[in-house]
Amino acid sequence: MFEAFCEFITENYSHARKIVEVGVGHRIDVAVKLKTRLSNAEVIVTDNDESWVRTHKAPGIKAVLDDVMRPRLALYLGAALVYSLHPPSELVPSLVDLAGKVGADLLLVPVMDEQEVFHAGQWRRLTNRGRTVGWLLPNKRLG
């Protein structure tokens, strides 16, 4: 399901030094695929569930306890991309704020019935074979 998502990141962020997934939950497989494809990038996954962070380890992936509502900005500094898979809609403003503060692009894969909010503003719809892969909010400083 997330193959096209990983392809987009691999093609567009091949020179990234750092990529951060927010709210990884139980989908660490996407971060693992990205680390395999982008071996020179530091791939970090965050979650606000301490027990999950302690028990989920993957080679080359740094799992960190963090809450996007009160993020530790130092963790995200230097990231070219911050992404989240199926974030609750109430977290989207915090994700936008976080990406803006650290100067990163923001890539989201919203729940299917919550995509209407992304049709306005600066969001760019990403498609592959007619299917929506995600929504990208490019960092304004990237020109």
Phi, psi and omega in degrees: 000325183258016181298312180296325176299311179296321178299316179300313181295316180300317182287327188256349181229034183295338180257011181294139175272333182211138175226134183235129172261129180257131178071051187299329181056228183257015184254050181291346181300327179293315178298321179296316178299317180295317180297322178297319182279331183239067188299336180276350181272143170279123180248121181241139173241140179238154173204156179265009177259105185300321181295324177296313182300321180290328188261347182252105179241143177217140181304128176081357181252130177262117178260127187228139174284121177200151179243119183298340177286336176219065187287150171273100188304326181302329179297328186260345182301135181090355179285134173279332185217134168243131179224160178212137180256118179056050178289146173300141185302331180290345178270346184303314178301323178292323177294317178298314179299315180300309181300319179296319181294326183260359177074034181249155168289154178238126180237122181238146169243095182284163172299141187311317184275009178242022184276343185300330180296337184272357181283352181245165175076212186271000182297138178246122180283130178254126181234155175217118182054042177078001182251136178290124180269323182175185180233127184251132172246098182293147176293131182301332182282352183281345177063000000 
